[in-house]
């Protein structure tokens, strides 16, 4: 009786929070009021942090001047500093954070496990392995390193799927295989570093930290194009993904093509994660924390794809601002800050999961 009463209250709460918009053509669109407010608040936070970050540096610029310059009314000096030097870094940060947040939400929903993120499953380390191969073995350029990271992430995703396949891919097995793949990739990365000469090893370590330093418009356009292509595809599969979270048998009964849906969404998540890693290096823990924080803010079941995207973008921009302002004259790579914050969150998540008996 207690369980039925709890479910009834949850359904009533969900019904109260959900609104529908009907168009003249008879199309009805439902949306969650709280989730919409959370997305709007996160967008405002991300844009505010972006303006503050653009104004931060050796030549500080007030926020009002930053906004005026972005609107095309700044002086030539400010336009050069903002539009050519600082804006590309911020745009890359927003896109990388959004890609990691969305990729993490997809992986966690497919695995039905809050630990099923690209950080844990080895996609980031696989991308790192591809980049290290280009740095250490081929002495590749920046674009070749980015291409190696993308190919490495895709190869790791395909290998993980094939290894986890046994009459379908189930969440628990996917996480276990991903942890094994991650360990193998970490070992491979360590071996590649031992084979590198001093210059290549230093370059590789800098890349492996995860940083937005020196990013320009060359990193913006490929990532922006990929996000523009994959986001509509992911949104189109959002409803089947929610059904998939109820289990394969239930999804089959509801008419969902389970394996096709899983392959498409896993492919999108791998592409997003690998592209983000190619653009900024392996920025850790954003893909793990953003979906969970978004879900706690929206208090809504399901993957929370848009809130996770916005949360990821906000987390990365705030972390980049902290990396430049919180440590005095020492500016840390953004990957160091996200690693510290994400490590604390991971310990808390493990303790919470253990407390409720899930691990």
HELIX and SHEET records of a PDB file:
HELIX    1   1 UNK A    2  UNK A   17  1                                  16    
HELIX    2   2 UNK A   33  UNK A   54  1                                  22    
HELIX    3   3 UNK A   63  UNK A   70  1                                   8    
HELIX    4   4 UNK A   76  UNK A   79  1                                   4    
HELIX    5   5 UNK A   80  UNK A   86  3                                   7    
HELIX    6   6 UNK A   87  UNK A  111  1                                  25    
HELIX    7   7 UNK A  118  UNK A  121  1                                   4    
HELIX    8   8 UNK A  123  UNK A  132  1                                  10    
HELIX    9   9 UNK A  133  UNK A  137  3                                   5    
HELIX   10  10 UNK A  142  UNK A  164  1                                  23    
HELIX   11  11 UNK A  171  UNK A  195  1                                  25    
HELIX   12  12 UNK A  198  UNK A  209  1                                  12    
HELIX   13  13 UNK A  217  UNK A  236  1                                  20    
HELIX   14  14 UNK A  238  UNK A  244  1                                   7    
HELIX   15  15 UNK A  248  UNK A  253  1                                   6    
HELIX   16  16 UNK A  258  UNK A  280  1                                  23    
HELIX   17  17 UNK A  286  UNK A  298  1                                  13    
HELIX   18  18 UNK A  305  UNK A  325  1                                  21    
HELIX   19  19 UNK A  334  UNK A  355  1                                  22    
SHEET    1   A 2 UNK A  18  UNK A  22  0                                        
SHEET    2   A 2 UNK A  28  UNK A  32 -1                                        
END                                                                             
